[in-house]
Structures are given as structure tokens and as C-alpha cells.
Amino acid sequence: MKAARFGMIAVAPLVATIALAADAPRTIAIRGARVVTVSGPVIEKGTIVLSGGKIAAVGADAAVPAGAEVIDGTGKTVYPGLINGLTTLGLTEISSVPGSVDTTETGDINPQARAWLAVQPHSELIPIARANGTTVVLTAPLGGLVSGQSALLRLAGSTPEALTVKQPVAMHMVYPTGRPSFSLARLFEEPELKTFEERLKDRRQNQEKDLRRLGNLIEDARALGQRRGANVPSDVDLAEEALGAVARGELPVVMRADAEDEIRGAVRFAGEHRLNLIIAGGLEAWRCADLLKDKDVPVLLSVDRLPRRESDRYDAAFTNPSALHRAGVRFAIVSDDAADIRNLPYEAAMARAYGLPAEVALRAITLSPAEIFGVADRMGALAVGRDADVFVATGDIMDTRTQVTHVFVDGVAQSLETRHTRLFREFKDRP
């Protein structure tokens, strides 16, 4: 028995070493491809070297290290991994099945909620998103006035900790509209006969009440921080603790607002309470682009949407990005869901078809979200020293005919097998 036990002790380190070697990033060179750096000029026939989880070299004359695995990139295009700046990936599996949805906590105020703790790393939607070039997403909670904190996730890993690149990234809030929330009980209540003006007045009063409530929470958190700084004993309040970083300006606020008046209200509210603001949604951002530019407020846009007003043109949402670009507003294009992340490049393509320059459209799903969330030194472009999140495609990624042939996350090749490919083979080969 002693001999067997000693034998297992001797073998265990060897097995662990082999496992680590298998998972370690190898040196990979993609040679002869069209390299779209995003942060610099396109290299029509270049080489990119991935080593140690980083981009080790990129250029027309980049040398291929001895022993590197070489991928022939002739006729193909290399891109930095796409970044989806607003999703619920890992928190939602099937939206119509409540048991698979964990986006929203009970109550209106949940600044202490942390999205990365609830992420399901084995979601079927992760490989589907990754297979079309998306390597990083912002996963954020939903609901209430204060939804909680988001995290940047890299789409490779078997635990929430392995997936998480940065946390917290932002505090997510919803600009109050004053509209009453839907409930089944309201359907059976005796309807109140009110004029339009009375309903509008009620809505404005409710909105003002919610804004005061939200403002008081932020100021209470700021006061708590000041007391702590003065070594004044204070009770622990998780909500106030979480809002402390927001009140100090250390953590940005992503505030969901679509209508022009809501966006203007959000900018005004952020100014009054000294918040670092990012607008999410921004359906009518084009109507107040000058304000967003003046206050340097970035916007997270979903392009494939319907107009808000009957008087708007059918393409109001499609031309929104080009209008913001002309005004000099910083923005990123996002899917704002989980199931359609694979369509992120086609959201950018829609904006491109309606006036957004091609290079800006690509930047809106790569480097721009990286800049907005403070990780541009790590991702979003093909440059030496950045993380080796890279994919290879047969052509323009914003063309639906293009196929992704290779995906690397942290320099490690990822399988392109998904639930979709498995089902395709299963039904294709049925007798």
C-alpha cells in the first residue's frame, strides 16, 4: 500500500504539469493575412504572432518565431475580438423560461447586486457568440431604478472567476419615466377617469419623486464616505457602500434612457450629482447630440430598432450612429441582450449602410467600447502587448456571407462547435 501511495504522489505532479502545458497559450503565427489593426492602418499582407496570451508581433515584416504554429492566412482577414458593450450574457438562457433568467433582483434599489457572481459559465449562448468573433462582453443586470453592477467577461473559461476580466465596470440605473409599473392587480382595479393633462401631471410627479429618491441615495453615499474619511463610526449599509464609488466618481453610471427628454434629464441629473455618465439605449440621442458632445457623455447604441415617434423616419435608429459620429459623440454599438450577440457585426453593418463610415462601424464594436470602459490598453485593437483576443475570417466581418475560421481568446484557440452546428449535423444526416 505504501508503494502504491508513493507511486501516486510521484505521478500527480507529472499529470498536473501535462494538464497545465495543454492549457497554456502556445506561440501561434497567422501569416499572409489582411490584418485589420483598428488602431492603425490596415496591413494588406501581414503577420501577427500570439505568444503567452499577448500579441507579440504584428506587421508586414513580423518574424515568425522558431517552433511557432503557423496558420496560413492567405485570402483571409484577421480582426481583434469583437466587444459587445451591453448584454445579459450568462444571466439569461431562454428569456421565456423564468428559471433560466437571473437578471433582476427584487425591489427598485439594488446597487449591491453584482452580475459576475450570477454568471452561468456553461451557457450555450457563450460559444454561439464566440463563434462569430465576439470575445468580450459587458454583462449587466436589469430592472428597477438601480439595477446593480456590471462586469466585463472574456468568453472562455469554466468558472465566473475565469471569465471575469474586470469588475465592477459600471453601476447600472434606469432613468425614471414616472409611468406606473405593470401589475396584474391593476387590470382588475376600477379604472380612474382622468384627463390626459391629469395623467401627465401624475407622471411628472412620480418622475420627480423617483429622481429625488435616487439623488438622496447618492448624496447619502457621499456623506457616508466623508464620515468614514473623518473616522466617524457608521453602520454598514450594503447599498450605500456600493454607491460610494459612484458618488466619488470612481465608478461610472450607465443610465438607460431612450427619449430625448429622458436623455437630457439624465445628463442634468448626472451634472447635479457629479456622476460619470454613460447613456444606454439612446434611441433619440441624435436629437441631443450637441449636448452629449458638450458634456462628453458616451452612448451605448442598439441599431436594429423601431423609431420611437410616429413622426420619425423609418430609419431614425439606423442613422443614429452616423449622426452621433458627425457630432463627435463617443459611442459603441451593442446588442443589449444575450440571444442575438452573434448578430453584433450586422448591427454595425446596418449603421454602415445608413451613413456610418466602415472603419468607424468596426471601431464601434472593438476599440470604442474598450475606451469607454477603460480597457483600451488591453483589448479592442491588434497591437503589440494587447491581449491575444483575435479571430480570423474569410472576409469582411460585417458581411453575412463571411465565415469565421479561427477564434483565439488569451492566445488559446477556441472550438467553433456550438449548439447550432450540432443541431445542423443532427438534422442534416437524418435518414
BATILUM-819943 format. One record per residue (C-alpha): residue in three letters; y, x, z. Coordinates in steps of 0.001 Angstrom, whole numbers, padded with zeros to 6 digits, always signed. Each point is the difference from the previous one (the first is absolute). Example, Ala and Ser with C-alpha at 12.3 -4.5 7.8 and 13.67 -1.06 7.14 Angstrom:
ALA-004500+012300+007800
SER+003440+001370-000660
# end
This chain:
MET+000000+000000+000000
LYS+002360+002896+000795
ALA-000629+001570-003387
ALA+000723-003284-001772
ARG+003162-000514+001999
PHE+001226+003523-000741
GLY-000854-000551-003656
MET+002193-003109-000137
ILE+002844+001885+001683
ALA-000244+002716-002634
VAL-000101-002454-002894
ALA+002820-002312+001164
PRO+002902+002419-000643
LEU-001431+000756-003441
VAL-000170-003722-000870
ALA+003581-000506+001235
THR+001204+002967-002052
ILE-001673-001366-003152
ALA+001553-003463+000610
LEU+003460+001489+000462
ALA-000371+002086-003141
ALA-000981-003081-002003
ASP+003065-001922+001192
ALA+002450+002907-000318
PRO+002442-000072-002933
ARG-001147+002261-002825
THR+002222+001923-002387
ILE+000390-002146-003109
ALA+001951+000774-003150
ILE+000949-002687-002510
ARG+000769+001895-003187
GLY+001635-000919-003302
ALA+001330-003388+001121
ARG+003378-001667-000284
VAL+001420+000484+003497
VAL+002560-002578+001178
THR+001645+001715+002977
VAL+002496-002857+000714
SER+002316+002384+001893
GLY+000418+002218-003067
PRO-000616+000098-003740
VAL-003246-001153-001561
ILE-002300+002894-000952
GLU-001593-000968-003284
LYS-002906+002406+000324
GLY-000353+001322+003493
THR-002335+000883+002841
ILE+000012-001215+003575
VAL-002028+001684+002743
LEU-001088-001823+003173
SER-001125+002163+002928
GLY-000296-000578+003725
GLY+001250-003577-000330
LYS+003269+001136-001581
ILE+001368+000595-003485
ALA-000330+003767-000363
ALA+001449+000400-003490
VAL+001447-002107-002790
GLY+001422+001079-003323
ALA-000595+000817-003629
ASP-001218+003503+000907
ALA-001577-000690+003409
ALA-003006+002279+000533
VAL-003421-001447+000753
PRO-001456+001713+003114
ALA-003413+001600-000254
GLY-002762-002364+001060
ALA+002141-003121-000392
GLU-001550-003182-001343
VAL+001696-000589-003353
ILE+000676-003465-001425
ASP+000893-000179-003670
GLY+003186-002050-000176
THR+000404+000097-003766
GLY+001474-003276-001197
LYS+000457-001255+003572
THR+002938-000374+002385
VAL+000254+001165+003608
TYR+002165-001979+002429
PRO+000808+000206+003719
GLY-001823-002719+001914
LEU+001851-003312-000052
ILE+001660-001176+003222
ASN+000144-003728+000740
GLY+002882-000411+002408
LEU-000857-003430+001451
THR-003497-001447+000421
THR-002382-001602+002473
LEU-002908+002183-001110
GLY-002582+000388+002749
LEU+001393-003033+001841
THR-001055-002595-002579
GLU-003301-000311-001844
ILE-000161-003573-001292
SER+003230-001879+000613
SER-001737-003400+000072
VAL-002460+001138+002696
PRO+001867+000148+003343
GLY-002619+002232+001607
SER+000806+002753-002481
VAL+003777-000144+000500
ASP+001658+001955+002820
THR+003626+000228-001109
THR+001823-002123+002578
GLU+000121-000047+003783
THR+000662-003111+002087
GLY+003672-000676+000670
ASP+003252+000884-001740
ILE+000743+003356+001629
ASN-002667+002701-000321
PRO+001676+003408-000351
GLN-002875+001576+001926
ALA-002566-001012-002670
ARG-001308+003078-001840
ALA-001512-000649-003403
TRP-002042+003201-000126
LEU-002063-001028+003018
ALA-001276-003100-001820
VAL-000777+001615-003364
GLN-003516-000547-001357
PRO-000884+003345-001668
HIS-003034-001501-001769
SER+001988-002667-001847
GLU-001281-000625-003521
LEU+003628-000090-001141
ILE+000575+003693+000778
PRO-002240+001468-002739
ILE+001301-002659-002426
ALA+003588+001127+000613
ARG-000979+003667-000162
ALA-001893-000377-003287
ASN+003246-000769-001855
GLY+001917+002960+001372
THR+001440-001219+003319
THR-000648+002590+002691
VAL+002514-000962+002738
VAL+001239-003382+001268
LEU+002296-001293+002687
THR-001965-002546+002034
ALA+002218-002396+001907
PRO-000423-003054+002248
LEU+001427-003422-000839
GLY+001500-003027+001723
GLY+002519-000979+002658
LEU+003436+001555+000436
VAL-001361+003416+000941
SER-003384+000595-001612
GLY-000793+003467+001307
GLN-000359+003603-001146
SER-001396+001280-003295
ALA-001887+003139-000993
LEU-000541+002072-003124
LEU-003690+000134-000873
ARG-001710+002457-002310
LEU-002854-001818-001738
ALA-002894+002223+001016
GLY-001655+000047+003392
SER-002493-001870+002137
THR+002184-000628+003070
PRO+003546-001298+000514
GLU+000962+003422+001348
ALA-001303+001738-003119
LEU+001921-002388-002256
THR+003318+000235+001826
VAL+002517+002457-001442
LYS+003069-001025+001995
GLN+000564-002504+002797
PRO+002153-001779+000814
VAL+001927-000087-003261
ALA+002243-003034+000551
MET+000526-003098+002111
HIS-000464-003153-002057
MET+002193-003031+000514
VAL+000746-003253-001827
TYR+003607-001062-000472
PRO+000207-003455+001613
THR+000657-002827-002438
GLY+000437-002753+002586
ARG-002564-002154-001745
PRO-002499-001671+002383
SER-003482+001439-000131
PHE-002756-002186-001382
SER-002381-001676+002429
LEU-002505-002815-000352
ALA+001595-001783+002944
ARG+003243-000341-001942
LEU-001817-001954-002720
PHE-000719-002825+002458
GLU+003362-000061+001688
GLU+002470-002749-000780
PRO+002247+001535-002675
GLU+003615+000379+001000
LEU+002475-001550-002388
LYS+002571+002743-000471
THR+002468+000711-002728
PHE-000129+003211-001991
GLU+003042+001273+001884
GLU-001684-000694+003353
ARG-003159+001832-001045
LEU+002066+002931-001251
LYS+001895+000117+003294
ASP-003281-000011+001977
ARG-001333+002792-002160
ARG+003069+002157+000569
GLN-000141-000589+003747
ASN-003680+000975+000090
GLN+000740+003101-002056
GLU+002829+001075+002277
LYS-002194-000587+003046
ASP-002765+002211-001428
LEU+002479+002730-000968
ARG+001449+000023+003537
ARG-003504+000166+001402
LEU-000886+002909-002260
GLY+003264+001789+000692
ASN-000447-000387+003758
LEU-003472+001527-000209
ILE+001358+003049-001809
GLU+002909+000434+002397
ASP-002333-000407+003001
ALA-002198+002739-001446
ARG+003053+002220-000469
ALA+001081-000635+003605
LEU-003509+000807+001209
GLY+000163+003345-001763
GLN+003337+000762+001593
ARG-001367-000834+003452
ARG-002985+002230-000614
GLY+002341+002774-001125
ALA+001916-000365+003256
ASN-003318+000062+001957
VAL+000500-003582+001196
PRO-003394-001577+000886
SER-000932-002798-002399
ASP-002908-002351-000412
VAL-002271+000653-002963
ASP+000431-002552-002785
LEU-002153+000724-003050
ALA+002267-001914-002373
GLU+003136+001795+001218
GLU-001807+003347-000074
ALA-001001-000555-003625
LEU+003523-001080-000989
GLY+001503+003054+001675
ALA-000556+002218-003041
VAL+001588-002695-002187
ALA+003055-000273+002241
ARG+000414+003797-000053
GLY-000193+000063-003794
GLU-003156+002110+000050
LEU-002205-002682-001560
PRO+001226-001945-003052
VAL-000131-003772-000173
VAL-001644-001619-003013
MET+001553-003455-000049
ARG-001446-002639-002305
ALA+002755-001860-001856
ASP+000077-001539-003491
ALA+003086-002182-000413
GLU+003411+001576-000551
ASP+001428-001442+003219
GLU-003021+001233+001952
ILE+000339+003525-001401
ARG+003717+000073+000755
GLY-000725-001342+003485
ALA-002655+002663+000591
VAL+002410+002774-001026
ARG+002690-001431+002285
PHE-002469-000325+002898
ALA-001184+003590-000492
GLY+003580+001236+000045
GLU+000832-001880+003201
HIS-003032+001422+001802
ARG-000035+003471-001612
LEU-003391-000388-001655
ASN-001510+002107-002766
LEU-000734-002840-002447
ILE-002449-000446-002875
ILE-000149-003348-001817
ALA-003443-001390-000908
GLY-000336-002651-002686
GLY+003536+000142-001338
LEU-000515-002665-002656
GLU+003768-000453-000349
ALA+000942+003602+000758
TRP+001592+000233-003422
ARG+002642-002477+001167
CYS+001192+002396+002723
ALA-000850+003378-001520
ASP+003500+001369+000697
LEU-000385-000729+003717
LEU-003460+001627+000135
LYS+001342+003070-001778
ASP+003051+000217+002256
LYS-002103-000234+003174
ASP-002831+002132-001486
VAL-002648-002636+000748
PRO-003265+000511-001936
VAL-002065-002936-001243
LEU-003756-000584-000265
LEU-000392-002196-003081
SER-002862-002106-001295
VAL+000701-000590-003708
ASP-002494-002633-001115
ARG+001717-002995+001599
LEU+001667-003267-000948
PRO+003794-000450+000192
ARG+001348-001445+003225
ARG+002572-002343-001536
GLU-000465-002517-002776
SER+003164+001357-001621
ASP-001380+003555-000201
ARG-001445+001407-003188
TYR-003788+000106-000180
ASP+000107+003816+000085
ALA+002279+000371+003051
ALA-002718+001719+002048
PHE-001093+002178-002934
THR+003522+001344-000607
ASN+000727+000456+003723
PRO-001160+003670+000070
SER+002076+000985-003046
ALA+003087-001652+001520
LEU-000488+001927+003257
HIS-000576+003219-001940
ARG+003258-000422-001919
ALA+001819-000599+003302
GLY-001527+003123+001568
VAL-002009-001844+002654
ARG-003124+001745+001295
PHE-003131-002104-000411
ALA-003793+000078-000234
ILE-002272-002421-001835
VAL-002729-001479+002210
SER-002790-002581-000201
ASP+000701-001528+003450
ASP-003620-001088+000461
ALA-003509+001462+000161
ALA-002043-001510-002822
ASP+002328+000980-002864
ILE+000740+003615+000887
ARG-001971+001084-003065
ASN+002728-001682-002087
LEU+002807+002151+001432
PRO+000528+001994-003235
TYR+000284-003251-001948
GLU+002723-001264+002350
ALA+001870+003171-000938
ALA-000842-000638-003664
MET+001570-003461+000207
ALA+003226+001502+001340
ARG-000185+002605-002768
ALA-000396-002703-002643
TYR+003181-001648+001306
GLY+002323+002978-000091
LEU-001095+002499+002656
PRO-000396+003519-001503
ALA-003644+001124-000122
GLU+000545+003054+002208
VAL+001809-002105+002616
ALA-002782-002598-000044
LEU-002568+002730+000706
ARG+002205+001497+002695
ALA+000216-003440+001652
ILE-003747+000110+000732
THR-000233+003701+000897
LEU+002918+002104+001233
SER+002476-002771+000863
PRO-002153-001649+002718
ALA-000824+003483+001320
GLU+003737+000685+000353
ILE+000692-003363+001626
PHE-002689+000608+002644
GLY+000810+003666+000605
VAL-003109+001631-001467
ALA+001353+001305-003320
ASP-000759+003561+001095
ARG-003704-000917+000092
MET-000675-002479-002795
GLY+001351-001903-002970
ALA+000268+002914-002433
LEU-002063+002826-001475
ALA+001471+003139+001539
VAL-001405+003053+001768
GLY-000598-000639+003704
ARG-000220-003779-000200
ASP-003139-001875+000988
ALA-002661-000006-002701
ASP+000112-003762-000626
VAL-000461-000027-003758
PHE-001631-002069-002709
VAL-000914+000532-003644
ALA+000326-002768-002592
THR-000654-000425-003697
GLY+003660-000805-000699
ASP+003090-001749+001372
ILE-000948-001518+003358
MET+002366-002925-000642
ASP-002075-000990-003044
THR-002851-002378+000890
ARG-002236+001710-002583
THR+000134+003294+001933
GLN-003051+000962+002054
VAL+000078+002158+003127
THR-002709+002681-000271
HIS+000488+002059+003187
VAL+001660-000620+003374
PHE+000562+002697+002633
VAL+001171-000710+003534
ASP+000826+003077+002069
GLY-001621+001979-002809
VAL-003330-001787+000387
ALA-001417-001883-002984
GLN-000415-003718+000680
SER-002621-002323-001414
LEU+001287-002557-002496
GLU-002801-002379+000971
THR+001344-003347+001208
ARG-001252-003492+000657
HIS+001290-000879-003454
THR-002034+002681-001770
ARG-003132-000909+001961
LEU+000329-003678-000890
PHE+000728+000884-003626
ARG-003239+001979-000305
GLU-001981-002620+001903
PHE+000990-002857-002305
LYS+000134+002091-003150
ASP-003647+001026+000377
ARG-001369-003428+000923
PRO-002764-001169-002353
# end
